[in-house]
Every structure is written in C-alpha cells, then in structure tokens.
Amino acid sequence: MEDIRIYIFAQALDNSSSDDWYEYNQNSLEKITEENTQSWVNNLIFEMTDKGEREFFNNVECYYKLNSNELLDLILLIENQQEDNIGRKSKTALIIKGYKNITLEFEQILTLFWTRTNRNLSNADLLAKQCNDILEIIKKKGPNEGGSFH
C-alpha cells in the first residue's frame, strides 16, 4: 500500500531568496534540496491544476483526482494574505499524494511551515478549517463509476 506523502511549496518572498520546498513527515518538516524532487513536485502541481477536478472554498482552492491505486491526490492552494516584496500575492501549495480517509492536522502543518519560512500565520486556524471543510466536500462527492470524482 502506498504511503501518504505531504509536500509544501511557496515562492520566495523576495528576489534574493530561494523558493521554499518542504516535505512534512511525522510532525516535522524536511527541506527538499534535490532538484529532481523539486521538479517532480512542481510537475505534480502543474498536472493537478491542469487535469484535476476543482473545488473552491473561501481562501482555499483545491485540485484533486483519484490515482491508479484508488487513493486521492490533491493540491490545496492557500491564500494566507502574504505578499512578496513587490506586492504579489504569495500562495502556499500543500500537496497531498496518496490520501485515504485519515485525519490531517492542517493547522499544525501550516503553522510549522509558515513559522519556518517566516510567513504570515495569523489566520492559520481559519485556513486550516477551510482546508478541512474543502476536504470534507470532496470526500462527500466520492468517486463516480469511472473512478474520478464528480
């Protein structure tokens, strides 16, 4: 059985910094430094936003699909009122690969990431609730006979 994998990405807040790439494991963050892994996660983001089903709930936009192992892959694009140094909105991408009906501690994950990367975390509890709400919406839809979600 495939294990769940959780990746978190956000663009740099200024031109002199690098983008923030992390993997979340057992209540900790591990910085992703290998370009191959960064590229793989980036390609997953593009694939999901291009071909996945879409749900939107307040400040969270979600793209998702059922993978070949009948597990859910999803990406949550989270607007946390963060801007970079030239005024562009900086969203956080929370990528979940291989989700199968377990409880995710969104507030813990987001707070850990935003603290580590020096980002706005004043509304982490509200955004975590929105992540939970959108996940519940998707789970209630369930897959159709073809294996994809409605």
N, C-alpha and C positions, 0 to 999 in steps of 0.2 A: 504494500500500500504506500502510495506517495505521501510524503510528509508535507505539511503546510509550510510555505516559505513566505516571509513578510519582508518587503523592501520598502525603503522610504527615500524619496528624492526631492530636492528643492534646488532651484537655480541659485547661484551665488548672489549675494545682496549687493555686491559691487564688482567692478571690473578687475580688481586686484586679487580677488579671492577665487577659489575653485568651487564648482558645484558640490553640493552635499549629497553623497551616496552612502546609504547605510543598509545593513540587514539587521532585523530585530530577531533576537534569539533569547529565549528563557530570561525575560526581563532585563535584557541588556542590548546595547547597540554595538555593532561591529562595523567600522568604516570599510567601505568597499573601495579598494585602491587599484585592483586589477582592471585594466581597460576592457578586457574581454567580458567580464561580469557586468561592468557599467554599460557596455554596448548591448549585451543580452537584455538587461533590464530596460534600457532605452527602447530597444526594438519591441519588447513586450508592451510598453506604454503606447507606442505608435500602432501596433497591431490591435490592441484593445480599443483604443479611441477610434480606430478606423472601422473595425468589423464587429465590435461588441454591441450588445443591447445597451440602451442608455436609460438611466433614471436621474432625476434631479430633485434635490430636496434642500431648500434654503441655500446654504453656503457649501454644499457638497454635491459634486457631480460624479456619477458613478457609471462606469462601463464594465460589462461583465459578459461572460459566456461559460458554458459548460465545456470542460475539456474532455479529451478522449478517455480519461479514467473516471468520468462522471463526477468529477469534482469541479467546483466553481472557481474560476479565475476572475478576479476583479481588480479594478483600479479606482480609487477614490481621489478625486481632485478637490482639495480642500482649500477654501479661501479663508485665511486667518487674519485678514486686514493687515497684511505685511506688504510693504513696498520696498523695492531696491533703492539704491542711492540716486537713481534718475527718475523715480516716480512710477515705475512699472509695478503692477501687482505681481507678487511672488506667491504662487500656489505651491502647496505641498502635495506630492503624489504618493499615496500609500498603496502599494501594490501587494495583493494577496494572491498567491498561487497555490491552488490545491485546497481551497476552503471546503470543509464538510461539516456544517452544523455544530461548531464549537463556539464557546463564548470567547470573544476577543475583548481585551481591555484597551479600547481605543484611547481613553483618556491617559492611561499610563504610557502607551506607545507614543502618542503625540507630545505629551509633556516631556518625556525623555528626549525625543528628537529636537523639539523646539528649544529646550534648555541647552542641549549640547551644541546646537548650531546658532545660538544667540538670536532666536526669533521670538516674535510676539506670541505669548502663551496665555494672555489674559482671558481668552474665551475658550480655552481648551476643553472645559467641561461641557459647554454648549455644543461645540463642534463634535466632540465625542458622542454626545447624544444624537446629533444629526447623522453621524456615521452608523450608529446602532439602528436608528429609525430607517435609514435607506436600506440597510442590510435586511431588516425585517420585511420591508416592502418586496424586495427581490425574493426572499425565501417564500413568502406567501404566494407569489406568482407561480413558482415551481416550473420545472421544465415541461414542455409540451411533448407530444408523442415522438417528435423528431429529435428530441434531446436538447433543443435550445429553449431558451426562456421566451415567454410571450412577448 
